[in-house]
Amino acid sequence: MRATTAAVILAALASAPAAQGALVSQGGVRMGADALWSRGVLGSGQTVAILDEGFAALDRSIALGELPPREAMTIRAFDPGGLDGTTEFGQPTQHGVRMAEIAHDIAPGAHLALVAYRTPAQFEEAAAWIAAQGIPVVSHSNSFLAPPYDGTGRAAQAVDRAAAAGVLWVNSAGNYGQRHWRGAASADGVVLPISPSPGSPLLLSLSWPDPAAAASVAVERQDPSGAWVEVQRSTAAPSANAPAGSGVMHAATTPITADAAPWRIVVRQSAGPAQTLSLFSYTAGFGASAVADGSIPTPGDAAGALTVGAVKWTGTALEPYSSRGAAGSTAKPDLVGPTYVTSNPEWPGTAGTSAATAHVAGAAVLLRQARLARGLPAAPADLRAQLTATALGLGAPGPDPLYGAGMARIDSTAPALSVRIGPGARRLVRVQAADEGTIRHVRISMNGRALRVVRRPVVGVRLPVLRPGLNRVTIAAEDMAGNIGTRTRVLRRAR
């Protein structure tokens, strides 16, 4: 029998490791994970790796009950600096801890493996280690801004090797929808205005396919006289991420700290055949000049990656920052997941395609446990196929470069409705909606006019006086995963 309240869910979570006292991400209910929680499917017997640049403040998260004790997890650092790690700007990062909290929220019974790296070479080592350990699902919420971005680079190949070895590699699409530009430039340059926050770092990555061409990106600052002064210009070299002999070029700046003065970016091609240049910014957006199409960096471009974009957990619109596939292509992203959630009282509003990715990885863990329990195959291709087939369509029919197959969800079963309509001139309609997940709302309408919408599974409403002839009463119940169950009753009034 389907549960109509959260009681069964809460009871199941209470028995899960480190669940008591911890906050559970709203994204779990949005994906319908509670439909599996209510059946006791919590990820038991499964392992999920959280691969990240750093896990600073891990012990604080453990103390809050958001993560299991260290001894209950597998911890491996390929970064000689240790598990805490650092960002591109040399700062310690809690990012991996936030992702682990979300994955643990969705699959609290699964074993967590926290794996840290810093450099692309360490990433390749970590990917090989995860595959060698037989870990079936990995959540990687990070990107490299080193070309190529077409699935052929070294980082993408490392993902493909792991996928071939049996790892479902869940990767963020990236947050570059507003921090990417693509186009042609002359020696005079294309000017891209930016508005960095004072104190924020600036770091840029430019690429182009032909080594016979020369291009650069410059960071300029306006001085008090109004003149633009070049602060730094990139240096170019063949990309270290590119396969040997490919020739793709990469020009990058080094970090600069912005102040309150106006800043801008100038992109130039100074020699060689005309190129389509691709520019990524780590921090500052390009405003109206941004080109969201083709803004998925590597390794989200890997064929072996299940690449995830971001939709706020309360809505259905793609977040503007979420990276998108190339126009006309349906290859990436594969899915979108819920974001802007709270899973830790000290860290409200965890957002980005990072959070969406951790949600989808946790969902994959639950599906894997459920499939194995039913004797069904649970290889990466099987999990990928189920996640994409049951996704809530949000964009154009079929996969598209914004939403992929749509919002990942575990529950794809519509609520069941019990409807009773009493006698009389103004009949009383009683409705009970049952769902293994959480009911979002129940809507009752008559002859196309909404009578009542309530956010609970049981509702009663007295109908208006029936009009002569046929009257159509429609009841629709929607759960949090977006499944809709409907019932229609036709009532007749003599003329």
DOROVO-296102 format. One record per atom (N, C-alpha, C): x, y, z. Coordinates in steps of 0.05 Angstrom, whole numbers, plus 5000, padded with zeros to 4 digits. Example, Ala and Ser with C-alpha at 12.3 -4.5 7.8 and 13.67 -1.06 7.14 Angstrom:
<pts>
526448865156524649105156526449345156525749555142527349795143525850015157
</pts>
This chain:
<pts>
501749765000500050005000501850255000501050454985502650694983502350865008504550995016504451165039503451445031501851555047500751825042502052035060503751955078505052145095508052085095509552255109512452215111513252035133511351905147512051745171513851515164513151375143514851145135517651235127517751455112520351555103522051635127520951775146522451855169523351625185521751415187522551175202524851045188524751035162526950905147529551065150529351325148531751495151532951485179531151455199532151445226533951215231533650995215535350765219537850775202538050975185540350995168542751115183545251055174547651155188547651465188548151575211548551865214546252035205543851915203541552065193540252235215540352135240538952275262540252545267538552755268539553025273540553165249540853035227542053165203539753265185540453475170538553575150538753405125536453365112536353215088535653405065537253395044536853575021534053555009532853785003530253794991530253654963532653634951532753514925532053224924532253084947531452804948528552774943526952934956524052924952523353014924524753214914524153314887524553094866526552914870527052694852525352454858523752464880522252224887523852014901526152084912527651884927526151764950524251924961522751824984520951584976520451554950518851314942520451064947523151084944524850844951525450834980525851064993526351065022524050925036521650985027519250865041519250565039520750455021520950165018523550055030524950235044527450145057529850145039529650255015531950264997533550525003535850485016537450715025540250705014540850524996543550494986545250284999544050125016545549925031547049735012549449665019551049485003552449624979552049884976553150024953555350214963557050294944559150494949558950714928559250964937559451184919561851354926563451414905565851584909565151874904566152044921565952334917568752424910569152494885571752584875571752884874573653014887573553304889576353414895576453684893579053814898579653834928577653814945578253834974575953784991576553715016574453645036575053785062575654045061576054195086573454195102573854215129571554225148570053955149571453745142570153475143569353405171571053455190570453385218568053535229567753785220565453945229562853825218562853735193560553605181559853345196561853195204561452955219560253015246561253225259560253295285557353385284556453495262553653585259551853345251553053115247551452885239550752875210552153045194551553055165553052835150555252735161556752525149557552315169558052065161558851855180561651925192562451785213565151815224567251745203569651855206571751805187572251505183572251355205572851075203570750915188568451035184566250895169566450965139568351135131568651205103571351115093571651105067574251065054575251335046577751395054578951655048581551625033581851755011584251734994584952004982587352094986588252354976590452304956590052384931592152374911593652644911592552844924593853094927595853074950598453114946600353094968599753284991598153494985597453695005595353585024594253355018592353235037589453265028587653175045584853165039583553435037584453625053583153895053583254015025585453995011585654094984585654394982585954484957585754774951584454814924583455054920582255134894584455224875583655314851585555424832586855674843585655794863586756044874588155994901588755744907590355684930588855694957586155684956584555704980583555424987583455365014582255105022579255105013578254865007575554844997573954635011571454705019569654515031567854385010568354434985566554344964566054044965568053884969567653594969565953504992566153645015564453575038561453635031560953855018558253925011557053724992558653624973557753424954557253164968559053094986558652845001556152845018555553075030553153105046550653045029550653155005548253124988547952834980550152714971550052424962549152254986550152315010549452165034546552205041545552455037542652505042540952325024541652294999540052134980540351834985542751754991543251464995544751425022543351465044544651465070545751195079544850985066545950715073548450645057549250805037551550735020554150805034556150655027558850715037560050945021561251135034562451365020565451335017566451394994569351414989569951694981571551834998572252114993575052114980575252214955577752194940578452484931580852564939581752834933583952834912583953044895586153084876586453384872588553464859588853754853589553794824591353644812592253694785590853504765590853574740589753384720591053114721593653104726595052844728593952684752593552824774592452684798589552594793588152754777585452664769585452404754587252374735587552134720588151894738590051944757590651734777588251654793586751854802584451804819582351644804581851724779579851584762580651284759583151234754584050954751583850804777584350934800584150804826581250734832579350914827576550864831575650624815576450614790575750384774576950124785579450134793580849894804579549794830578349984845577049904870574349784865573349794841570749684835568449854845568950114850566850294859564850344837562250294840560450294818559450574809559450764828558451034821560351244832560951444816562651664825561151924819561352114837560352384834562652574832562952704809565152884804564053154796564053344814562953614809565153814804566553774782568753954775569253944745570654144735571354164707574254264704575454204681578054304674577654494650578754734652578554924630581054914613581554664603583754614585582654454562582954554537581754424514583254164508581953994491579454034477577053974494574654064485572154024499570253854482571353664467569753504449569853204456570653144481570652864490573152714482575152844470577552704462579952764480579752944499581953024516582752804536584952854549586052654568584152614591582952824602581152794624578652634616577652694592575252554582575952254577578352204567579251924563579451774589580351914611580451784637577751704646575751874642572951814649571951574632572551584606571651364589572851094597575351094606576650844615575250744641574650924659573250844683570450744677569050874658566350774651566550494638568550454622568850194609569449974630570650054652571249864674568949814692566649954687564249894703563450114722564450354719563750584736561650754723559450814737557651014727558851284736559851434717561251684723559251914719558452034742556552254742558152514744558052694724559752924723558053174719558853394732557453654729557853754700555853884690556054014664557754264666557954384690559454634693557654874696558655084708557155324713558055554695558355504669559555694651557655804631555055774635553155884616553356184613554256324634554556614633557556694633559256494633562156554634563656424610562256414588563456304564562856484540564856514523564556664498565856514476564556524453565656394429565256574405567356594388567056764364569756804351569756984331572157064317573157324327575757374324576957624332579157704313579557954310581758064293584058144311586058254299588358354314587558594331585458744323584558974339583158884364582058644364580858534388577858564391576658374405573858384413573858454443572358664450572158754478569858624492570358504515568258374531568158514558566258684564566058814590565558604612566658644635566158474658565758654683564558544703564058694728564758524752567358474756568158304778567658444805567058294825566858404852569658464862570058704876572658764887573658544905576158464901577358254916577157984904575457954883575157694870577457644851578257394847580357334828579357314800581057384781580457364752582357154740581256974725582856764713581356684687582756664665581556624639582956404623581456274606582556054590581456084561583256114542582556144513583655914498582055814478583055594462582155624433583655484415582955484387584255234374583255144352584054874342586654864326587455084313589655074294592255194305594355024308596855134319598255334301597355354276598455554258597455834264595355854280594256114287595356204314595356464319596156584344593956754355593256724381591156874393591856924422590557114434591057184462588657304475588657304502586657444517588057624537587157874539588458064556586458164577587358224601585758334622586558634624584658814622585259094623583659234645584859434657583659594678583559884670581460024677581260304671582360474693584360644686585560804707583961064712584661224731582961464738582661664715584561654696584361844673582361744652581461494655579561384635580961204615583561194616585061024597585060734606584960554586585060264592587960174592588660044613591459954617591459644618593159524602593359234602594859144627593458974643594658874668596158604662594958444645596258184639595258084612597057944597596257814572597057514574595357354563595857064565598256974549599356744556601456614541600156354530601056284506599856054492601755824489600555584489602155334485600155114477601054894465599254674460598054574486595554504486594154424510595254164521595854164547596753914560594553704562592053794559589853604561589353464534590453574512589953464486591553214481590353024465591952784457594352874441596452714442598852774427598352804397599453024386599153074358596653224350594853284368592353414361592753714354594753844367595454114360593654334372591554264387589754464398591254654416590654914414592255114429590655214453592155294474591055384499592655624508591255844513592456084524591056164549592556184571591356234597592756464611591256604628592456804645593156674672594356824689594756744717592856914734592256824758590256964775591057254780589057434777589257714784587057784803587557954823585558034841584258294832581658294828580258534819579958744841579958994834579259204853576759344844576059574855573559704849573559854822575759864808575960004782574459844761573659964738572559814716574659634704573659394695575359194682574159104656575759004638574758884614576758674603575758514585577258304572577458364543579858324531580258374502581358114490579958004470580757764456581757834429584157744421585357804395586357554381586157554355587657364338589557524322592157464325594257634313595457504288595057244283596357114260594856864253595256774228594256514220591456524209590456294199587756284188585656344210583456464201581356544220580356304236580056354262579356144281576756204295575356004304573156034323574455994351574556214366575856214392573856154413574756004434572955944457574256044482572856204497573956334521572156254545573456164566572156104592573356294613571556384631572456534655571756374680573656354698573256204722571256344740571156604740569556754760567656954747568657154733567057374723565457294699562957384698561157334675561557534653560657464629560957644606558457794599556457774616553957934612552657864586551858074571550458044545552257914524554857914528556757804509557057504512555957384534556357104539555056934517556256704511555156514492554856254508552356184515551855944531552255694515551555694489551855454473554755354473555055094477557754984476559455054500558255094523559755184547560354964566560054704558560754484575563654424572565254454593568154394592568554094596571154024599571853744603572053694633571453454644570753204630567653164627566153374630563253344625562653284596564653324579564453254550564852964544565752804564566452524559563952364552564252194532562052014525561251834548563251754564562651584587561551714611561251984610560152134633557152164631555752134653552952214655553052504664552652694646553152974650550653114659550853274680548553384694548553684695546353804686545854084688544154144713543354394717542154474742539454614739537454524755534854654757534254694787533454934795532754974823530654774832530954664856529354434864526354504866525754764868522954844870521754904842523354894821522254974795522954784772522654884748523154724724524954864704525755114709527355264690530355214694531755184672534655154674535955404687537755354705539055584718540855724696540855984695542356124674545256054673546455994695549355934695549955644686547855474684548355194677549455164649551755034646552955004620551154844601551354904575549654784555551254654534550054464520551354334498551454514473552854424453553054584428550254604415549654824403547154864389546854644368544454524367543954314347544854044356546154024379547153764389545353674412544953414414543553304437545253124454547953144450549752964464549953024494550053274501550453364529548753614534547853654558548053474581546153234578546553034594544852794593542252844609542452984631540253034650540653304663538653384678538953594698538153484725539153604746538553524773537753764790536653724814535853944831538254074845537954334848540054494860538854714878540554874890539855074910538354944933539654774947538454624968540054674994538854595016540254605042540454325054542854235058543253975071544954005096545754245102547354295126546554565137545854585163544754835174546755065172549354995170551355205168552055275139550755155121551355205092548755205076547055415080544555415066544955485036543155385020543155454991545555354976546255094979548354974962547254954934548755074915547655104888549655004867549055064842550754994819550154714808551454664785551254394774552654194792554354294810555654114829553553964846551754124859549754004876547853824860547153904836545453734819546753464813549353474809550853224803550853034827551353134851551352964874548552844879546452984873543752874875543352644856544252674831543852464811545552224818547952264828549652044836548251884859547152024878545751884900543351734890541951854871539651714859540551464844542751474830543751234816544451014836545451084859546150884880543550744889541450894894538950774902537850584880537950684855536950514833538650254831541150284835542850044833542049834854541749924879540849744899538149614892536249774883533549674877533649484854535249534834535449354811536649094818538849104834540148854842538248684859536748814876534848664893532748524877532148634853530048514836531348324815533948284817535248114798535648234771535648494769535948634743538848724740539748744715542548834710542849124720545249184730545649444742548349564734549149504709551549624697551149914692553250074688552850354682550850414660550850254639549050304617546150254626545650074644542950014654541950244671543750344688542950574706542450824689544250874670543951104653541351094638540750854627538350824611535850874628535750774653533450814669533151104677535351234685535251514693534251694670535251644646534351814624531551744615530751494616528151414607525951514625526551534651524451624670524651914678526452064665526752344671524252504665523852714680521552894676522353084654520953064630521653234608521053524614523053694609522853974614523254154590524754054570525254214547523654114523524754144499523454044475523253734477521353614463521153324463523853194456524552994471527152864466529453014479531852904479534153054490534653314476535453524492536153774480538653884494539954084483542554174494542254334520539854384530539454514555538954314577536954144574535953974595536753674591537853604568538353324563535653184562535452954576532952804577530952934597531853114614530153244633531153214661529353274680530053254709530152964718532452884729532752614740530752564762529452334761527552264783527551964786527151874810527151584816524351484815522451644823519651574824518351664798517351484782516051554757513151444756512051384780509351284783507451504792505251544778503451754784501851684810501051884825499351834849496751694841495851514859493251384856491151554870488751564858486651744869484151574876483151634900480551524908478551764909476351744894474551964892471751874899470452014917467651964924466052224921463752214908462052444904459252384915458452544934455852504947453552604930451152554940448752634925448052924931445953024918444853284925445453484903444153724906444553934887447354044887448554064910451354154913452953924925453953754908455153504917457853544930458353384950460953394964462853194951465253294943467353124931469453074952469952824957472152744976474252604960476752694963479052584948481252494967482352264962484752184976486852094955489252224956491452154938493451984953494351774941496351594953498751584935501151604947503551594932505851504950507751344938510051264954511951494960511751704944513251944948511652154964512052404957510652624972508852774952506252804961504352944945505053244945505153364921505653654919503053804922501053734907498453854910496353684897493853734905491453614893489753844883488853814858487254034845484553914837482354054844479653974836478454204819477454124796476254324778473654214767471854384758469354304746468854474722468354334699467854464674470054664667472554584673474854754666475454974686473955004707474455214727475555094752477855194761479055094786477355154810476754954826475254994850477055014875479054834876480754834900483454704893485554804905488254684903489354674932490054434940491054404968493754254967495454304986498054174988497953955009496053775005495853545023494353325007494653075016493552855000490552815003489252935024486452895029485053165027482853175012481353425008478453365004476753545013473953545008473053814998471353814978470254074968467454034959465754234965462954214956462754354929461554214910461354314883459254544882459554724863457354914857454954764846452854904844450454784832451054694803450354454797450854354770449354504749450554554727449154674705447554454690445454524676443854314662445554164642445153904639446653744621449053614635451153574621453553434631455453624645456553544667458553694682460953514687463353624680465753464682467353554706467853374725469453424748472153284745474253434747476953324742478553354768479853144776481553144800484353064790486353234797489153174789490853194814492552994818494452994840497252974829499053154837501753154828503653104852505552924848507552884869509953064864511853064883514153244881515953174857515852924848517452854825516252924798513853044799512553134775510752934762510152714775508252514764505352614771503652594752500852694755498852474750497152424770494952234768492352394765490552314747488052454743485752264743483452364752480952224750478852424741477052324724474852504714472252364719470352514731467652414735465652594721463752484707461752634692459152624708458052854715455552874730453452994711451052884713448952984696446753114712445753344702443453474714441353494692438953404699436753414680436153704671435553734647434954004636432154094645
</pts>
